[in-house]
Amino acid sequence: MKAIAHDRCGPPDVLRLEDLDMPEPGDDEVLVRVHAAGVDPGVWHLTTGLPYAVRLGFGLRAPRARVRGMDMAGRVERAGRNVTRFKPGDQVFGSCDGAFAEYACARQDRLAAKPANLTFEQAAAVPVSACTALQSLRDKGELRPGQKVLIIGAAGGVGTFAVQLAKAFGAHVTGVCSTTKTELVRSIGADDVVDYTRDDFADAGRRYDLILDTAGHRSLSHLRRALTPRGTLVLIGGEGKGRWPGGMDRMLRALMLTPFTGHRLRGLFSTQRPEDLRLLAELIEAGEVTPVVERTYALDEVPEAVRHLAEGRARGKVVVTL
């Protein structure tokens, strides 16, 4: 089968299209014919090996798993003997190791039935980013109807889902993005939009019950200026400068500062749970959430797709089609 693999850490150019053996599903796995795969920042981190902290879990000198990609949507080809939730022919979406390939194996507890009103490309955009947005708002942010929410990076992969989910949960939503993306953020339901190239959300005099920071660059003191006295800040991921921590130090500082302030400062490392995928599928089928897919790339164009995402130019999600 064709797959995108690499043997060493480096820039996206280390990713290569190769012929690999067909994977064999385990007892609790299904073999999926991948129709589309999502591209998320984790792909860049694991490809480059940056920040160095990621190598502790995924390989110090070289990646343990050669094939990249997590998000995917496709059809079940074969099921392991312990699989009870899916059968050959079922259309599914979810996450796995090695989604940038014609075939991939996935555990049944990391999959759900594909929403009937989505294409495979749209469904592949959902798992990692939408679960991250959902868990940030519901679990870490403890969002309640009527609260005011600020979403930084509202035009990104996580941000576009967070705007729509916050609206579905009854919040008043303000999105932060650049000038060229303001119309997109308005179109997906944001009540207000702040163009960060012109205005500073922390100097506008408004305060928010919950702030989701998906961009990962602003200081904690800057973010806290925009919170209500008992507000919550959720830091998503560890984007930032530095080859070692890569922004993770900001999350650690937030955890240490929380006991000494009225604010709740929290970090998030999301997981893909089947119950969350099913909830997202229900919201999508009800028309309350729609994946925003900016561009699609062919399998042999994965290096270009990863580079496009890493440069911060994407509006919504980038997807690879097979």
TORVEXRO-756129 format. One line per field, with one value per residue (C-alpha): residue number from 1; x, y, z. Coordinates in steps of 0.1 Angstrom, whole numbers. Example, Ala and Ser with C-alpha at 12.3 -4.5 7.8 and 13.67 -1.06 7.14 Angstrom:
<sites>
vexza = (1,2)
xx = (123,137)
yy = (-45,-11)
zz = (78,71)
</sites>
This chain:
<sites>
vexza = (1,2,3,4,5,6,7,8,9,10,11,12,13,14,15,16,17,18,19,20,21,22,23,24,25,26,27,28,29,30,31,32,33,34,35,36,37,38,39,40,41,42,43,44,45,46,47,48,49,50,51,52,53,54,55,56,57,58,59,60,61,62,63,64,65,66,67,68,69,70,71,72,73,74,75,76,77,78,79,80,81,82,83,84,85,86,87,88,89,90,91,92,93,94,95,96,97,98,99,100,101,102,103,104,105,106,107,108,109,110,111,112,113,114,115,116,117,118,119,120,121,122,123,124,125,126,127,128,129,130,131,132,133,134,135,136,137,138,139,140,141,142,143,144,145,146,147,148,149,150,151,152,153,154,155,156,157,158,159,160,161,162,163,164,165,166,167,168,169,170,171,172,173,174,175,176,177,178,179,180,181,182,183,184,185,186,187,188,189,190,191,192,193,194,195,196,197,198,199,200,201,202,203,204,205,206,207,208,209,210,211,212,213,214,215,216,217,218,219,220,221,222,223,224,225,226,227,228,229,230,231,232,233,234,235,236,237,238,239,240,241,242,243,244,245,246,247,248,249,250,251,252,253,254,255,256,257,258,259,260,261,262,263,264,265,266,267,268,269,270,271,272,273,274,275,276,277,278,279,280,281,282,283,284,285,286,287,288,289,290,291,292,293,294,295,296,297,298,299,300,301,302,303,304,305,306,307,308,309,310,311,312,313,314,315,316,317,318,319,320,321,322)
xx = (0,10,18,36,66,98,129,143,131,134,114,83,105,116,81,82,56,65,52,47,32,-6,-12,-29,-56,-53,-81,-96,-89,-104,-86,-99,-96,-87,-106,-94,-70,-68,-37,-31,-2,8,19,44,57,62,78,103,108,102,100,125,101,79,107,104,72,77,113,146,166,139,101,89,59,71,37,23,-13,-40,-74,-91,-124,-130,-147,-141,-124,-119,-126,-106,-122,-131,-147,-184,-192,-182,-184,-169,-185,-193,-183,-163,-143,-119,-82,-54,-17,-6,-36,-16,-19,-43,-51,-48,-56,-76,-90,-128,-129,-113,-139,-176,-200,-194,-222,-244,-244,-206,-182,-152,-131,-153,-154,-116,-114,-133,-117,-86,-96,-133,-126,-100,-125,-153,-131,-117,-152,-171,-145,-118,-138,-170,-189,-225,-252,-250,-213,-190,-163,-132,-116,-81,-72,-109,-101,-79,-86,-96,-109,-135,-150,-148,-168,-196,-196,-197,-227,-244,-239,-255,-225,-218,-187,-160,-134,-98,-82,-63,-79,-83,-101,-127,-155,-150,-152,-184,-199,-196,-215,-192,-212,-181,-147,-115,-88,-56,-36,-56,-70,-59,-87,-73,-76,-112,-127,-146,-140,-147,-158,-138,-108,-96,-61,-53,-25,-1,21,6,18,-3,-5,-18,-45,-56,-63,-92,-107,-135,-124,-134,-128,-112,-83,-77,-44,-47,-14,21,28,56,92,121,134,131,98,82,57,50,66,37,13,34,36,-2,-7,17,1,-35,-35,-24,-51,-88,-85,-86,-57,-58,-40,-54,-41,-71,-80,-104,-132,-160,-187,-173,-171,-208,-218,-200,-217,-251,-243,-231,-261,-284,-267,-252,-216,-200,-163,-145,-122,-100,-80,-74,-42,-33,-13,20,14,15,48,32,1,21,42,10,-5,28,30,-3,-20,-48,-84,-100,-88,-64,-73,-55,-76,-68)
yy = (0,37,56,87,76,89,75,106,138,170,195,183,174,142,128,104,84,48,13,-5,-38,-39,-36,-64,-55,-68,-85,-52,-33,-28,-24,8,18,55,79,111,121,153,173,187,204,171,159,188,182,144,150,176,161,196,205,179,169,151,127,112,96,90,82,100,96,85,81,47,48,55,65,99,111,106,119,98,87,57,23,-8,-36,-62,-65,-82,-111,-90,-61,-58,-22,-23,-46,-46,-18,5,42,54,84,88,85,60,58,61,78,90,57,38,15,19,-1,16,5,3,26,54,53,63,60,88,115,108,145,148,138,117,149,168,138,135,171,164,140,156,193,190,167,193,221,201,191,226,242,215,197,223,255,242,264,274,291,329,331,352,333,346,322,331,315,313,307,277,240,239,275,270,241,259,289,267,245,275,289,255,255,289,312,347,342,366,353,366,363,382,407,382,357,379,371,334,337,357,332,303,321,344,373,396,394,411,417,412,431,463,458,442,422,428,466,467,470,437,408,371,342,318,323,295,302,280,302,297,329,355,359,347,383,395,368,373,410,400,376,383,381,344,336,305,304,271,268,244,227,240,261,286,293,272,238,222,232,247,266,239,260,285,257,247,283,285,254,268,302,290,285,321,339,340,328,292,286,252,233,206,175,161,125,110,92,74,91,125,114,103,136,155,134,142,180,178,159,184,212,229,222,221,213,241,226,251,229,193,178,145,119,128,164,158,177,208,204,201,232,252,244,251,286,295,303,277,287,259,224,210,175,148,128,93)
zz = (0,-4,28,40,61,75,93,109,125,104,83,64,34,53,47,17,-2,1,-6,27,37,45,82,101,126,162,181,192,159,125,92,76,39,45,22,39,67,87,93,128,146,162,127,125,161,155,121,132,167,182,209,221,249,224,217,252,241,204,199,209,176,152,153,166,142,106,92,102,107,133,120,94,78,57,54,75,55,82,119,147,165,196,176,182,172,135,106,70,50,78,73,103,115,144,151,148,142,106,89,60,42,20,49,87,118,145,179,179,210,189,162,156,128,102,103,73,62,60,32,41,38,63,87,87,99,131,156,172,167,176,206,218,215,232,261,265,268,286,308,316,310,326,302,312,290,290,298,277,259,242,217,205,172,163,126,132,133,170,170,143,162,195,182,170,201,224,205,207,244,247,252,239,217,207,183,179,145,118,93,64,86,104,79,83,121,118,93,118,145,165,181,180,163,174,147,167,141,150,185,218,233,268,264,251,286,282,305,298,319,298,275,252,239,209,196,225,224,247,283,312,326,293,291,327,321,300,326,351,387,389,352,337,312,292,274,245,235,240,210,215,211,223,210,244,261,230,251,276,303,300,309,339,351,348,370,396,396,400,438,443,422,419,383,372,349,332,305,282,266,248,241,215,234,215,236,225,189,191,207,180,153,168,168,132,120,138,119,149,140,105,99,81,55,38,14,4,-7,-24,-5,-22,-12,25,31,15,36,68,59,51,85,104,88,103,70,72,78,95,87,61,48,28,3,-8)
</sites>
